[in-house]
């Protein structure tokens, strides 16, 4: 048995990036850049106006108010070739238009009388005001986005601004998902005596999708060698294989033995964690294989703590583990020594501090507690008693991210 920390470290050191591809910019939101990107030209490409107003010579505006003759108009998209601001004159200009020769300041229309033939300036003018200078945002040749950057709308805007329609990103891993057990039936069929719906496959597929990978459901392996050989063999063709159930020590728990027969090398079996102890991790070549417990709560918790970080790492993300923060316990908690315990929590914030309450019955058969949980406490292996008022390490669970 390995510790919680050892298991995560082993997994993250074992998984590899799944390769790169180039995709259209519009499809790249949330993906991770695979290469540094440098500016092919200056941004902006020319000096331009930051305001609707008048291009002027600051030296003409020492006395306020002052009047200037309006000699031209430059809308956005126009060229400034041949347009010059002569002494005592102004050129009406729109935001984004290139500034004309002779101009060294722009006066916003709100600081004038908005004259058409002649304009009165009503506020002091400072040289260089309301200019956007060439290369002021990003100079040509400067790296503006590094490999490992998660592409957000701001990155989309800048990449588009440089005309980069295709971007290099890390590929999304294809994750095969297999549940095992004769008691399972697929969604859409009413379970009979002794049968349960194969809900794990769907929750795992949702979790895989949520962290950006591509789920590939390969069904249910019956509790016999032939079915396991067929289904596990199919699953090993993906970038990642996740199984649920069949990984403990029962007569029908065949997953580890069949994986070994198919050439997978078991890296560890059993983790010092509760729930989720009978979790195994193997490698089939470079393909990671996660064999998770079959109890739905244990399945989701072990995915959260071990599989999710691995899938994010395989997609090039840098921050793959949810950050821990402190929360104050409302009620006392007890646990046995020797294993990290994961506790499902409710959270609320008062006066800048987080307060945590148990989300309910922590037995692994109680799925409702998982539904209600907004956070997870990670209680250290060698600690046993936590009093009300103690601080514990917690992290948010799923998309229940609370804002400050």
N, C-alpha and C positions, 0 to 999 in steps of 0.2 A: 504494500500500500504506500502511495506517495502522498505528500501533504498537498493541501490546496495550492499553496504558492509554487511548489515544485511542479505540480501538474500543469499549471498555467504556463510556467516558464518553459517546460519541455515542449509543450504544444506550440508556443509562439516561436521557439527556436527551430522547430521542425518544418513549419509550413513555408511555402515559397510563393512568390508572386506568380500569377497564372499567365503572364504574357501581356502584350499590349495590342492595341488596335487604334485606328483613326476613325473617328465618327464625326457626324455633323454637329456643329456647335449647339444647335437647338436641343440635341439629345444628350448633351454632356452635363447638364445640371446634376449636381450631387456626385458626379464621378471624380476620379482622382487623376490629376495630370501625371503622365509618365515621363515627361521631359521638361527641362527648363524652357521657357518661352521668352525670347528677346524681342524688343521693339524693332520692326523693320524700318521705321521712320520716326521723326519727331512727332510728339503729340502735345499740343496741337502742331499742325504742320506749318502754320504761319501765325504771326501776331494778329490777334483779332479782338473785337470788342466784347466785353463781358456784360454790356448793358445796351438797351435801346436808348439812344440819346444823340449826342453830337461829338464828332471828332474835332478837337481843337488844339491850338498851341497854348500850353500853360502860360507862357510868357505874355500872351495877349490878355490874360485874365487876372492881372494883379489887383485891379480895382473892381470890387463887386458892389452893386451889379455892373455888368458890362454888356455891351451889345456887339454882336458879330453878324456879318453878312453870311447867309447860308448859300453856298455855291454848288452843292451837289447832294446826292443821296446814294448810299450804299446799303442795299438790302442783303440779308443772308443769302449766300450762294453766288453773290456777284464777285467780279474781279476788281481789284483796286488799281489795275494798270492804268496809268494816265490820270489818275485822280490825285490831286494834291491839295492840302490845306494851306492856303496862302496866308500871309500875315493879316490879321484883322478879320479872318473868315472862319467858317465852320462848315463841316460836311455832316449832314444828317446820316446816322448809321444805326443799323439794327444788330442785335445780339448775334455773335458768331461771324459777322462780316469782317473781312480783312481790313485792318486799319490803313488809311491812305498815307502816302508820303507827306512829310511835314507835320504829322500829328504826333503828339506825345502825351495826350490825355483824352479820356472820354468823359463827358458830362452826362449823367442820367437825365432823361427827359423830365423826371420829377423835380429836378433842380433848375428847371428853366421855365420860361413862359410858353414853351412848345411852339415857338414861332416857325413859320414856313419860309419866309423870305429873309427875315431878320430875327435873331433869337437873343433874348436877354438871359444871361446866366445869373442865378440868384444865390449861389453858394460858392465859397472859395474852391479853387481848382489846384490840385496837386499833380505834379508831373508823374506820369506812369499810372495814374488812377484808372481803375476799371479796364486795364489791359490784361489780356491773356497772352503771354509771351510764347513764342515758338519753343517747343521742347520743355515748357514749364512743368507739364504733367509727367511725361516720360520722354527722355532723350533717346534718339536712335541708338541701338546697340545695348541698351540697358535691359537686364533681365527683370521682368515685371511679374513673372509667375514661376515658381519653382516646382520641380517634380515633387509630388506628394501633396500639392495643394488641392483641396476639395473645391470643385468649380461651383461657384455661387453666381447669382445674378450680377454682382459687380465684375467678376472675372469674365462672364459672358459679354458684358458691355465692352470691356477693354479689348478682349480678343476680337470681337466684331469690329471695333473701331480700327483695328489694324488689318482688317480684311481677312482674318484667319477663319475660314469656313470649316475646316477640318482640324481637329485637335487630337494629339496623341494622349490616350488615356489607358489605364490598366483595365484589362478585360474583367468582366464579371464572371466569377467561377460558377460552373454548373454543379449543383449539389443534388445528388441522388438521395432520396428519402425512402427508407424501407421500414415497415413495422412487421413484427413477427408474432405469431401466436394463432392457434386454431380457434380461439375464442373471438377473434376479430371479424367484423363484417363491415363492408363499406357503407359510407353515407348514402342514404336513400333506401336502405333496407331496414325494416323494423327488426331489432334484435330479438331473438328467441331466448329460451331458457339457457343460461350459461354464456350468452353472447354479449359482446359490447361493440359499440361503433368505433371504428378506427379513427378516433379524434386526434391522436398524436401526429399522424401524418399531416393533417391539415394545419395544426398549430405550428408544427415545424416548418411547413412550407411558408406560412405567414411570417414566421420569424426570419427565415432565410430571405424572403422578399424585403422585409423591413430593413435589413442591413445591406441591401443592394445586390445580393447574389441571385441566381436563377434556380428555383427549385425544379426538380424533375422527380415526380412521384412514380415509384416503380411497384407500388402495391403492397401486398401482404405475403410474407413467407410462412407457409404452413409449418407445423412442428415435425418436419421430417427432413432428412438429409438432402433428398433430391430437390425439394422446393428451395431450401436454403442455398444449395449450389447454384441453381438457376438464377435466383433473385440477387444474391450477393455478387455473382459474376457479372450480372448486368449493371449493378450499382458501381462496381469498380471501374467501369468505363468512364465515369464522370470525373470531374476535377476533385470532388469531395464526396464521401459517402457517410451518411448518418443513418444509424439503425436505432430503433427503440425496442426494448425488451429482449429477452433471450440472452442476456449477458451475465446473469448471476450464476448460481451453481446447481440449478435444478436439472432434472432428467431431460427436460425439453429445451434447456438453454444451450443452443447449438451454435450461436453466432461466432464465438471466438474460435472454436475448433474448425468450423468451415472456412472462416477467414484465413486461418493458418494453412489449411489445405489448399486454398487458392493463392497462396504465396504472400499473404500479408504478414508483416512482422509486428507482433505485439510489443508496444513500447512500455505500457503499464496497464495494470488492471487494479481497480479500487483506489479511491481517493479518500483522504481523511476529511470528509465533508458530510454534513447531514442537512437536508436530504441529498441523495444522489451518489452515495458511496460506491455502488457497483458499476462505475463508469470505466470503460476501457478506451484506450487510444492505440491505434496501430498505423503502420505505413505500408502501403502497397506500392513499392517504388517511391515516387514522390507524392502519391495520392494519400492524403490524410483520411483516416477512417475513425469516426467517433461512434462508439457503441454506448448508447445512453440507456438508463433504466426505463422500464415500461410505464411506471406510474406517471400520469400526466404532469403532476406537480414536479416530480424529480426530473422528468424530461425537460420541462421548460427552464428549470433552475440551472441544470447542467448546460443546456444550450446557452443561456444568458452568460454564465460565468466562464465557459471554456470554448464553445463553438463560435459564438458571436465575435469575440476578439480575433480568433483565427481567420474567420472570413473577411473581417475588415483588414487584417494584415495582408491577406492574399490580394486585396484590391488596392494596396499601396497606401492605405491610411496610416498616419503616424500615431494618432491618439486612438487606441483600440480598446482600452479598458475604461469603463465609466469612472470618472473621478469620485473619490470618497470625500465625504464631508461629515461634520459632527452634527448629531441630533441628540436632544435630551429625552431620556425615557420618561414617559408619563407613569409607567407601572414597572414593577420589578420583573426581571427575567432570570430564569435558571436554565442551565444546560450541563451536560456531562463534560468532563475534561477529556481531551484527546482528539477532538475533531472540531474543525471550523463549523459553526452552525449558521445557516442562512435563515433569517426570520423575515417574514412578510409584514410590511408596516403600512400604517396610515401616517400621513405627515400633515402638519400645519405649522404656520409661521407666526410668531408673536414677538413684537419688539426686536425684530432682527435676528431672532434665534429660531431654529427648527426644533419642533417637538414631535416625538414619535410615539405611536400607540400600536400595539399588535393589531394586525388586520383581522384577527380571529383565530380560530382553531388552527394550529400549526401542523396537525397531522397531514401526512402526504396524500391522504385520500380526499382531503377537503379542497376541491378545486375553487370554490367560491372565494376562499381567502386569497388565492392567486389573482382572481378577477378584480378584487377590491384593492389589492396592494398598489401603492404608489411609489414605494421604495423598498429596498432590501437592506437589512442589517447584516454585516459580516462580523460575527462574533468570534474572537480569537480562540484557537484550539485549546489553550491551557487555562482559559478563564472559565469560571463556573457561575458566579453570582453577580448580577447586575441590579443595583438598587434603583428605585425611582429617583430621578434627578441625575443619574449618571449619564455621561456622554458616551455614545457609541458611534462607530464608523458606519455610515450608510451610503448607498448610492441610489439614484433614481432608477426606476424600473420601466422599461418600455418607453413609450412616448409621453409619459406623464411628467413632463419637464415643467417645473414651477418657475415662474419668473420672479426676479427680485421685486 
